[in-house]
Amino acid sequence: MVADSIEHCEQTLMFTDIVGYSRLMGRNESLAVEMLGDYRRILLSHIEQQGGQLVEFVGDAIFARFNTAPSAVAAAIAIQQHLLAFNEARDKKLPRLQTRIGLHKGEVMLRDGAVFGDSVNIAARLEPLAVADGICISQTVYDEIRLTLSSPAKRLGLQSLKNIQQKIRVYLIKPVGIGWRDHLHYFLRGLNKNIVAYRYPLTACLLALIAAGVYFIPRWLVPGYAANYVEIADFKNLMNEKGDADYFSAGITEAVRSQLADMRDVYIVDAKEGIHAPIRLEGSVQKLGDNLRIAYRLFRRKDNVQIAGGKLDGTYQDIFILQDRLVGEIARYLSDEFDLQNFRPAPLRLTNDITAYDFYLKGLEFLEKPASHEFIDQGIQQFNTALVHDIKFALANTGLCKAFWKKYELSRKVEWLTEAESYCVKALSQDPNLSSAYEAIATIYIDTRRYDKAIEYLTIAAKNYNHEASIMVDLALAFHLSGDNKKAEDIYLDTISRNSKDWQAPFGYAYFLTMTGRHKEALKYFEDSIALTPENTLALNNIAANYYFLGDFEKAAKYYEISSAIEPSTFVYANIGSMYYLSRKFNMAADFYMKAYRLEPANYQWSAYLADAYKFIPERKEEANRYFNDVINSAQSETGKNIARPYQYIARSLACLGRIGEAKKTIAVANSIESSSAESHYSNLRIAIIENDFESIGKYTSLLLKTEYSESAILNDPDFLLLRDVKFKGLFVN
C-alpha cells in the first residue's frame, strides 16, 4: 500500500461567505439557491483568472488557495468590485449579494487536494472579522501588497483568533470605501480587547456579556440572579499541592451547580463571572485510593458568617449518592436562609455507571487543554470509552460533539463538522432536555453562520427551560447576528417582562443598545441590572463605558471606582485615571495611575500615564521627567522586534522631555513599521502639537477622527487643548 504523498509549501488561503445567507434561506429558499449559483460563478471566475484553485465548497462558503499573495488579493478585490456592479444592475427590491473574505499566507500541507495546517484555521478566522464587502488580510499578506495596494485599507491591529495561540495583525481592505459605520463597527468590537489603548480607556471587562463570542450558556453556569442568589466557587482538589481543581473535583462542582440551579427562587452565580453574591459556597474533594471525602462551607460574604459546613465520607463507587446528599444538605440550609419552602433538587442521573462517568470527566479535561489534534483525539478516546461502559450516556455524546467541532476548527475538514453535528443530534435524541447539547449545537451553527439553525435549537431550548433569561438573551443575540434587530429587540423586551428578577434580562438588552449606539437607553437598563445585582462588575464597567461615550467622564470614573472596589485590577485603575485625566483632575488621575503602576511596575504604559499626569502638576514636574525617562529605558527592551508600540511610547516621552529631534527620528521608525492605526495617529499628533507643526496637527487630527476616537475624547484630552483654537474648528463636526 502506497502512502499518500504530502507536499509542504507556502500558500495564500482564501475563505469567503455570503452575508445574511442563512436568513435568506429561511425566507426564500429558491431565491437563496439562485443567488448561491450567481455567487459561485462570480467567485470562481476571478479565482481562476488569478491562478487560484478551489479547495472546497462548504454551504455558502468557498475555500480556495493561491500560489502568491498578490494574486489572492487581486482576486478578492475583483470579486468585491464585481459583486458591487452585480448589485447595482439587479432589481433593487431583491436582496443584495454581499460577501466577506479572509486571506492569510502561510505554510500548509497538501494531500490529495486537501489542505492542512494552522494557516487554514487562521484564514478561516479572518473571514468573519471582515465587514460586508470587506477583505480581512493578515500581516503576511499585507507585507507583500502594501506598496501596490490602491484600495482603501484600515489597520485593525493585533487580533486574538479562536484556537490560535499567537495574536495575528490584521488589516481591512474595502474596495467600495471605508465609511464611518465600518469604523464604528471595529471600534465597538475593539472594546472586548484586553488592553488599555493610549488615552482610550475601555478594557476587556466592557461589553463582556459573553466572552469571545456570544453563545448559549448552560443554565447551571448562568451568573447571578437578583433574588436569593448564591455564588459557587470551584471545589478544590486537596491531593494537589496548589489546591487546584482536577478533572474529578471540577466534575463535582459542575454537578452541584446543576442540581442547585433547580431550586425555585434560588439562583446560581459562577464565582469566576465577576459578580459577587451575598452567599458563597466553597468546597474540597480528597480521594485516597477508593475512599472519598467531600467537604463544604456555606457562608455569608458580609462579616464572613458561616451558615453551615460539613464533610461527607464514602467510597468512589458512592459518588452519585454523596453528590445527592451534599446537594440535599446545602438546599436545606439555603431554604432556611432565604425563608423558602424546603426543596430537595432531583438526583442527578448522568449515568448509572461510575466508570463511564470517570472517563467522561477525563475527556472534558482534555478538551480544556490548549487546542491540538493530540489533546482532542485523547478526549475523543475517553468519551468513546465512556460510551463503551454506557452506550446511552448522552453527555458523552455531547463531549464527542464538542471534540469533533474543535477538530473542524483546527483543520476546516467538513467531515469533522458533520461528525460534530451528528453527535449533538444523537445526544439530544437520548436526552431532549440536555442543556449542554443545546449549547454545543447552537455554538456550531452560530460559528458557521447558520443562524436559522441556531435559532431553531435555541427556540426548543427556550421552551424546555420555560423561557429562562439566559436562553432568551442568546436567542435574541442570534437574531441580532442574523441582522434581524427588530426581532431581537422584541425578544429582549419580552424577556425583561417575563424575568423581572433576573439581572441578565436588562443587561442583555443594554448590551444590544450599546452596540447599536443608543447609549442613554443602555444606561437605564444597565442600571436596572445593577439594582438587581449590586456587586456586578460587568454592568458597572458597561455603565462607565456608556458615560464615556456620552462625554461624561466624571460619572464614568465614579462607576469604574465602584467596580474597582469589588474587583481591583490594573486596567480598571487605569480607566479611572484616564477619566480623571480627561476631566483635568490630574492629582486624582495620578493617584489611580500609581495604583496600576504599583501592581505592574514593569509595564511602561503605566509609567507613561503617570508622567503625563505629573507634567500638569507644577510641583511634580521632576517626577514627570523621571517617569518619562523610565518609559524610554523600559520600552527599549521591546525595540527591534518589528513592533511599533515601544517606539511610539519612547517618541512621545522624548518629545515631552524637549528632545524633539530624537522624538521625530523615533516616531519615523514606528511609522515605518505601521502608520495607519489609532495608536500611530495619536502618537504623531502628540509630537506635532509639542512641535507646533500646524500642517501635521491638521493631518493627524483628521486621521485620528476616522478611527475609534470621538470628538469629545480628543477635545477634552489635556494634551490636545490646542485643537480648540479657531484655526482647527473646520476639522470637527460640532
Disulfide bonds with the S-S distance in Angstrom:
Cys401-Cys424 2.05
